[in-house]
């Protein structure tokens, strides 16, 4: 289903403007006989914050990995800012894109992973400046200036000369966020950004993400099991199950008036824990 007129579908969402920054069309993904995504249609608009919730194995992380080009779709197309990601159109026909094309279109996308993926032998400053220098071609001075701004944003400007091994898990994840932000992506992906953290460190990372989301200028796709976080940050929430988007709507609709029995059952598990 196209989301062009999504503002008319549910109460409280007014952030749809212009063309989508991300467009999934009939996206399927299989691993052998296991189909994890089944003909997904999804539009994400500039500045829109979309949270994806659902049980383990429902396909939600695969949505992000396809957009980050870590997994290739079995069928369907993805567009980023009006350009095909995995394909090129040659003489009216779709052909598989080469690595150069993937690399260029992927440059609009930033991603924060579950497990930080920092380089342990590099200082925090070098971890954050490496990609701007190598990928964007910034001078070292420009990259350092941009990195300091982003590390300050995540509250870690005083850790420039430290190494990842000297930081807590929450601090490492905040460095990973700064590293993604320094590339100035148009779309930011968060794949369960707190799932590898000790419970007492989760709050500091979610607070940083909320602050970034509140600035409003980047689209975000947030894969999360943190229901309160999804409710607080997202403009729109998708519930996935069995490789399909079963239900979508504003946080108010999803959490206060879920329509599908499967979503009601899913949320009841969290409500028994005080959500």
KENU-166632 format. One record per residue (C-alpha): residue number from 1; x, y, z. Coordinates in nm, 2 decimals, decimal comma, padded with zeros to 4 digits. Example, Ala and Ser with C-alpha at 12.3 -4.5 7.8 and 13.67 -1.06 7.14 Angstrom:
<site nr="1" east="01,23" north="-00,45" up="00,78"/>
<site nr="2" east="01,37" north="-00,11" up="00,71"/>
//
This chain:
<site nr="1" east="00,00" north="00,00" up="00,00"/>
<site nr="2" east="00,14" north="00,34" up="-00,10"/>
<site nr="3" east="00,17" north="00,58" up="00,19"/>
<site nr="4" east="00,14" north="00,90" up="-00,02"/>
<site nr="5" east="-00,19" north="00,98" up="00,16"/>
<site nr="6" east="-00,10" north="00,83" up="00,49"/>
<site nr="7" east="-00,20" north="01,15" up="00,68"/>
<site nr="8" east="-00,56" north="01,06" up="00,61"/>
<site nr="9" east="-00,53" north="00,71" up="00,75"/>
<site nr="10" east="-00,48" north="00,79" up="01,11"/>
<site nr="11" east="-00,51" north="01,06" up="01,37"/>
<site nr="12" east="-00,22" north="01,28" up="01,48"/>
<site nr="13" east="00,03" north="01,24" up="01,19"/>
<site nr="14" east="00,10" north="01,55" up="00,99"/>
<site nr="15" east="00,46" north="01,51" up="00,88"/>
<site nr="16" east="00,40" north="01,39" up="00,52"/>
<site nr="17" east="00,55" north="01,63" up="00,26"/>
<site nr="18" east="00,66" north="01,58" up="-00,09"/>
<site nr="19" east="00,82" north="01,26" up="-00,22"/>
<site nr="20" east="00,94" north="00,97" up="00,00"/>
<site nr="21" east="01,30" north="00,97" up="00,09"/>
<site nr="22" east="01,28" north="00,59" up="00,10"/>
<site nr="23" east="01,05" north="00,37" up="-00,10"/>
<site nr="24" east="01,02" north="-00,01" up="-00,07"/>
<site nr="25" east="00,81" north="-00,18" up="-00,35"/>
<site nr="26" east="00,71" north="-00,54" up="-00,34"/>
<site nr="27" east="01,02" north="-00,63" up="-00,14"/>
<site nr="28" east="01,07" north="-00,99" up="-00,05"/>
<site nr="29" east="01,36" north="-01,17" up="00,11"/>
<site nr="30" east="01,42" north="-01,54" up="00,14"/>
<site nr="31" east="01,70" north="-01,75" up="00,28"/>
<site nr="32" east="01,66" north="-02,08" up="00,10"/>
<site nr="33" east="01,30" north="-02,20" up="00,17"/>
<site nr="34" east="01,25" north="-01,95" up="00,46"/>
<site nr="35" east="01,08" north="-01,63" up="00,34"/>
<site nr="36" east="01,14" north="-01,35" up="00,60"/>
<site nr="37" east="00,98" north="-01,06" up="00,40"/>
<site nr="38" east="00,68" north="-01,09" up="00,18"/>
<site nr="39" east="00,61" north="-00,82" up="-00,08"/>
<site nr="40" east="00,66" north="-00,53" up="00,16"/>
<site nr="41" east="00,55" north="-00,18" up="00,04"/>
<site nr="42" east="00,67" north="00,11" up="00,26"/>
<site nr="43" east="00,73" north="00,48" up="00,21"/>
<site nr="44" east="00,93" north="00,69" up="00,46"/>
<site nr="45" east="00,92" north="01,06" up="00,42"/>
<site nr="46" east="01,19" north="01,33" up="00,48"/>
<site nr="47" east="01,21" north="01,40" up="00,85"/>
<site nr="48" east="00,97" north="01,11" up="00,94"/>
<site nr="49" east="01,05" north="00,89" up="01,23"/>
<site nr="50" east="00,93" north="00,53" up="01,17"/>
<site nr="51" east="00,96" north="00,27" up="01,44"/>
<site nr="52" east="00,92" north="-00,10" up="01,36"/>
<site nr="53" east="00,81" north="-00,34" up="01,64"/>
<site nr="54" east="00,73" north="-00,71" up="01,63"/>
<site nr="55" east="00,84" north="-01,05" up="01,76"/>
<site nr="56" east="01,18" north="-01,19" up="01,69"/>
<site nr="57" east="01,20" north="-01,34" up="01,34"/>
<site nr="58" east="00,92" north="-01,11" up="01,21"/>
<site nr="59" east="01,15" north="-00,95" up="00,95"/>
<site nr="60" east="01,20" north="-00,61" up="01,11"/>
<site nr="61" east="01,58" north="-00,61" up="01,12"/>
<site nr="62" east="01,59" north="-00,74" up="00,76"/>
<site nr="63" east="01,41" north="-00,43" up="00,65"/>
<site nr="64" east="01,70" north="-00,22" up="00,78"/>
<site nr="65" east="01,97" north="-00,45" up="00,65"/>
<site nr="66" east="01,83" north="-00,44" up="00,30"/>
<site nr="67" east="01,84" north="-00,06" up="00,30"/>
<site nr="68" east="02,19" north="-00,06" up="00,43"/>
<site nr="69" east="02,29" north="-00,30" up="00,15"/>
<site nr="70" east="02,40" north="-00,56" up="00,41"/>
<site nr="71" east="02,14" north="-00,80" up="00,26"/>
<site nr="72" east="02,02" north="-00,82" up="-00,10"/>
<site nr="73" east="01,64" north="-00,84" up="-00,17"/>
<site nr="74" east="01,52" north="-01,16" up="-00,34"/>
<site nr="75" east="01,25" north="-00,95" up="-00,53"/>
<site nr="76" east="01,13" north="-00,60" up="-00,54"/>
<site nr="77" east="01,29" north="-00,26" up="-00,55"/>
<site nr="78" east="01,41" north="00,00" up="-00,30"/>
<site nr="79" east="01,46" north="00,37" up="-00,38"/>
<site nr="80" east="01,66" north="00,63" up="-00,18"/>
<site nr="81" east="01,59" north="00,99" up="-00,26"/>
<site nr="82" east="01,44" north="00,91" up="-00,59"/>
<site nr="83" east="01,72" north="00,67" up="-00,70"/>
<site nr="84" east="01,70" north="00,29" up="-00,72"/>
<site nr="85" east="01,94" north="00,13" up="-00,47"/>
<site nr="86" east="01,99" north="-00,23" up="-00,57"/>
<site nr="87" east="01,90" north="-00,18" up="-00,94"/>
<site nr="88" east="01,98" north="00,04" up="-01,24"/>
<site nr="89" east="01,74" north="00,10" up="-01,53"/>
<site nr="90" east="01,91" north="00,03" up="-01,86"/>
<site nr="91" east="01,71" north="00,07" up="-02,18"/>
<site nr="92" east="01,39" north="00,05" up="-01,98"/>
<site nr="93" east="01,48" north="-00,27" up="-01,80"/>
<site nr="94" east="01,60" north="-00,32" up="-01,44"/>
<site nr="95" east="01,94" north="-00,46" up="-01,40"/>
<site nr="96" east="02,14" north="-00,54" up="-01,09"/>
<site nr="97" east="02,34" north="-00,24" up="-00,98"/>
<site nr="98" east="02,72" north="-00,26" up="-00,95"/>
<site nr="99" east="02,92" north="-00,19" up="-00,64"/>
<site nr="100" east="03,00" north="00,17" up="-00,74"/>
<site nr="101" east="02,63" north="00,25" up="-00,78"/>
<site nr="102" east="02,54" north="00,08" up="-00,44"/>
<site nr="103" east="02,82" north="00,27" up="-00,27"/>
<site nr="104" east="02,71" north="00,61" up="-00,41"/>
<site nr="105" east="02,34" north="00,57" up="-00,32"/>
<site nr="106" east="02,42" north="00,41" up="00,02"/>
<site nr="107" east="02,61" north="00,74" up="00,10"/>
<site nr="108" east="02,27" north="00,89" up="00,20"/>
<site nr="109" east="02,22" north="00,63" up="00,47"/>
<site nr="110" east="02,37" north="00,60" up="00,82"/>
<site nr="111" east="02,33" north="00,30" up="01,05"/>
<site nr="112" east="02,38" north="00,23" up="01,42"/>
<site nr="113" east="02,42" north="-00,14" up="01,49"/>
<site nr="114" east="02,35" north="-00,35" up="01,80"/>
<site nr="115" east="02,71" north="-00,42" up="01,87"/>
<site nr="116" east="02,88" north="-00,08" up="01,81"/>
<site nr="117" east="03,14" north="-00,21" up="01,55"/>
<site nr="118" east="03,40" north="00,04" up="01,66"/>
<site nr="119" east="03,77" north="-00,02" up="01,57"/>
<site nr="120" east="03,93" north="-00,12" up="01,90"/>
<site nr="121" east="04,28" north="-00,01" up="01,79"/>
<site nr="122" east="04,17" north="00,35" up="01,70"/>
<site nr="123" east="04,10" north="00,64" up="01,93"/>
<site nr="124" east="03,74" north="00,76" up="01,96"/>
<site nr="125" east="03,83" north="01,07" up="01,75"/>
<site nr="126" east="03,98" north="00,85" up="01,47"/>
<site nr="127" east="03,68" north="00,61" up="01,48"/>
<site nr="128" east="03,46" north="00,91" up="01,41"/>
<site nr="129" east="03,68" north="01,08" up="01,15"/>
<site nr="130" east="03,79" north="00,78" up="00,95"/>
<site nr="131" east="03,48" north="00,76" up="00,72"/>
<site nr="132" east="03,45" north="01,14" up="00,65"/>
<site nr="133" east="03,81" north="01,14" up="00,54"/>
<site nr="134" east="03,81" north="00,82" up="00,34"/>
<site nr="135" east="03,45" north="00,82" up="00,20"/>
<site nr="136" east="03,36" north="01,19" up="00,18"/>
<site nr="137" east="03,71" north="01,31" up="00,10"/>
<site nr="138" east="03,72" north="01,57" up="00,38"/>
<site nr="139" east="04,04" north="01,71" up="00,50"/>
<site nr="140" east="04,16" north="01,59" up="00,84"/>
<site nr="141" east="04,09" north="01,94" up="00,98"/>
<site nr="142" east="03,73" north="01,94" up="00,85"/>
<site nr="143" east="03,67" north="01,59" up="00,97"/>
<site nr="144" east="03,80" north="01,66" up="01,32"/>
<site nr="145" east="03,59" north="01,98" up="01,34"/>
<site nr="146" east="03,28" north="01,79" up="01,24"/>
<site nr="147" east="03,36" north="01,50" up="01,47"/>
<site nr="148" east="03,40" north="01,73" up="01,77"/>
<site nr="149" east="03,06" north="01,88" up="01,71"/>
<site nr="150" east="02,89" north="01,53" up="01,69"/>
<site nr="151" east="03,08" north="01,39" up="01,99"/>
<site nr="152" east="02,97" north="01,70" up="02,19"/>
<site nr="153" east="02,61" north="01,63" up="02,08"/>
<site nr="154" east="02,63" north="01,28" up="02,23"/>
<site nr="155" east="02,81" north="01,40" up="02,54"/>
<site nr="156" east="03,15" north="01,25" up="02,48"/>
<site nr="157" east="03,37" north="01,54" up="02,37"/>
<site nr="158" east="03,60" north="01,46" up="02,67"/>
<site nr="159" east="03,67" north="01,11" up="02,54"/>
<site nr="160" east="03,84" north="01,20" up="02,21"/>
<site nr="161" east="04,17" north="01,04" up="02,30"/>
<site nr="162" east="04,03" north="00,73" up="02,47"/>
<site nr="163" east="04,00" north="00,39" up="02,31"/>
<site nr="164" east="03,67" north="00,18" up="02,28"/>
<site nr="165" east="03,80" north="-00,06" up="02,54"/>
<site nr="166" east="03,81" north="00,23" up="02,80"/>
<site nr="167" east="03,44" north="00,31" up="02,75"/>
<site nr="168" east="03,12" north="00,16" up="02,88"/>
<site nr="169" east="02,88" north="-00,01" up="02,65"/>
<site nr="170" east="02,65" north="00,30" up="02,65"/>
<site nr="171" east="02,94" north="00,53" up="02,57"/>
<site nr="172" east="03,05" north="00,30" up="02,28"/>
<site nr="173" east="02,70" north="00,31" up="02,14"/>
<site nr="174" east="02,69" north="00,69" up="02,16"/>
<site nr="175" east="03,03" north="00,70" up="01,98"/>
<site nr="176" east="02,87" north="00,48" up="01,71"/>
<site nr="177" east="02,58" north="00,73" up="01,68"/>
<site nr="178" east="02,83" north="01,02" up="01,65"/>
<site nr="179" east="03,02" north="00,82" up="01,38"/>
<site nr="180" east="02,70" north="00,78" up="01,18"/>
<site nr="181" east="02,59" north="01,14" up="01,23"/>
<site nr="182" east="02,92" north="01,29" up="01,11"/>
<site nr="183" east="02,84" north="01,16" up="00,76"/>
<site nr="184" east="02,53" north="01,38" up="00,76"/>
<site nr="185" east="02,29" north="01,11" up="00,62"/>
<site nr="186" east="01,95" north="01,18" up="00,49"/>
<site nr="187" east="01,82" north="00,86" up="00,65"/>
<site nr="188" east="01,94" north="00,71" up="00,98"/>
<site nr="189" east="01,88" north="00,34" up="01,07"/>
<site nr="190" east="01,89" north="00,22" up="01,43"/>
<site nr="191" east="01,88" north="-00,16" up="01,46"/>
<site nr="192" east="01,80" north="-00,25" up="01,82"/>
<site nr="193" east="02,05" north="00,00" up="01,94"/>
<site nr="194" east="02,02" north="-00,09" up="02,31"/>
<site nr="195" east="01,98" north="-00,47" up="02,29"/>
<site nr="196" east="02,35" north="-00,54" up="02,37"/>
<site nr="197" east="02,36" north="-00,30" up="02,66"/>
<site nr="198" east="02,32" north="-00,37" up="03,03"/>
<site nr="199" east="01,98" north="-00,24" up="03,15"/>
<site nr="200" east="02,13" north="00,05" up="03,35"/>
<site nr="201" east="02,30" north="00,19" up="03,03"/>
<site nr="202" east="01,99" north="00,18" up="02,80"/>
<site nr="203" east="01,85" north="00,51" up="02,92"/>
<site nr="204" east="02,16" north="00,72" up="02,82"/>
<site nr="205" east="02,15" north="00,59" up="02,46"/>
<site nr="206" east="01,77" north="00,63" up="02,42"/>
<site nr="207" east="01,80" north="00,99" up="02,55"/>
<site nr="208" east="02,06" north="01,07" up="02,28"/>
<site nr="209" east="01,85" north="00,92" up="02,01"/>
<site nr="210" east="01,54" north="01,11" up="02,13"/>
<site nr="211" east="01,73" north="01,44" up="02,12"/>
<site nr="212" east="01,85" north="01,37" up="01,77"/>
<site nr="213" east="01,49" north="01,27" up="01,66"/>
<site nr="214" east="01,36" north="01,59" up="01,81"/>
<site nr="215" east="01,57" north="01,80" up="01,58"/>
<site nr="216" east="01,35" north="01,67" up="01,31"/>
<site nr="217" east="01,56" north="01,71" up="00,99"/>
<site nr="218" east="01,66" north="01,34" up="00,93"/>
<site nr="219" east="01,43" north="01,05" up="00,85"/>
<site nr="220" east="01,48" north="00,76" up="01,09"/>
<site nr="221" east="01,39" north="00,39" up="01,07"/>
<site nr="222" east="01,41" north="00,25" up="01,43"/>
<site nr="223" east="01,40" north="-00,12" up="01,48"/>
<site nr="224" east="01,33" north="-00,16" up="01,85"/>
<site nr="225" east="01,18" north="-00,37" up="02,13"/>
<site nr="226" east="01,16" north="-00,06" up="02,36"/>
<site nr="227" east="00,79" north="00,01" up="02,35"/>
<site nr="228" east="00,80" north="00,34" up="02,55"/>
<site nr="229" east="01,08" north="00,46" up="02,33"/>
<site nr="230" east="00,89" north="00,38" up="02,02"/>
<site nr="231" east="00,58" north="00,56" up="02,15"/>
<site nr="232" east="00,78" north="00,87" up="02,25"/>
<site nr="233" east="00,99" north="00,91" up="01,94"/>
<site nr="234" east="00,80" north="00,78" up="01,64"/>
<site nr="235" east="00,56" north="00,96" up="01,41"/>
<site nr="236" east="00,45" north="00,62" up="01,28"/>
<site nr="237" east="00,48" north="00,27" up="01,41"/>
<site nr="238" east="00,48" north="-00,05" up="01,20"/>
<site nr="239" east="00,40" north="-00,39" up="01,35"/>
<site nr="240" east="00,56" north="-00,68" up="01,16"/>
<site nr="241" east="00,48" north="-01,04" up="01,19"/>
<site nr="242" east="00,54" north="-01,33" up="00,96"/>
<site nr="243" east="00,74" north="-01,12" up="00,72"/>
<site nr="244" east="00,45" north="-00,87" up="00,66"/>
<site nr="245" east="00,34" north="-00,53" up="00,79"/>
<site nr="246" east="00,03" north="-00,64" up="00,99"/>
<site nr="247" east="-00,07" north="-00,30" up="01,12"/>
<site nr="248" east="00,06" north="00,06" up="01,11"/>
<site nr="249" east="-00,05" north="00,39" up="01,26"/>
<site nr="250" east="00,03" north="00,67" up="01,50"/>
<site nr="251" east="00,17" north="00,57" up="01,84"/>
<site nr="252" east="-00,17" north="00,66" up="01,99"/>
<site nr="253" east="-00,35" north="00,42" up="01,75"/>
<site nr="254" east="-00,11" north="00,14" up="01,78"/>
<site nr="255" east="-00,08" north="00,14" up="02,16"/>
<site nr="256" east="-00,43" north="00,25" up="02,26"/>
<site nr="257" east="-00,65" north="00,10" up="01,98"/>
<site nr="258" east="-00,47" north="-00,20" up="01,82"/>
<site nr="259" east="-00,69" north="-00,36" up="01,56"/>
<site nr="260" east="-00,53" north="-00,69" up="01,48"/>
<site nr="261" east="-00,55" north="-00,98" up="01,73"/>
<site nr="262" east="-00,18" north="-01,05" up="01,67"/>
<site nr="263" east="-00,08" north="-00,69" up="01,77"/>
<site nr="264" east="-00,31" north="-00,70" up="02,07"/>
<site nr="265" east="-00,15" north="-01,03" up="02,19"/>
<site nr="266" east="00,20" north="-00,88" up="02,13"/>
<site nr="267" east="00,13" north="-00,57" up="02,33"/>
<site nr="268" east="-00,03" north="-00,76" up="02,61"/>
<site nr="269" east="00,31" north="-00,93" up="02,68"/>
<site nr="270" east="00,46" north="-00,58" up="02,75"/>
<site nr="271" east="00,16" north="-00,46" up="02,95"/>
<site nr="272" east="00,21" north="-00,74" up="03,20"/>
<site nr="273" east="00,55" north="-00,59" up="03,26"/>
<site nr="274" east="00,42" north="-00,25" up="03,34"/>
<site nr="275" east="00,41" north="-00,08" up="02,99"/>
//
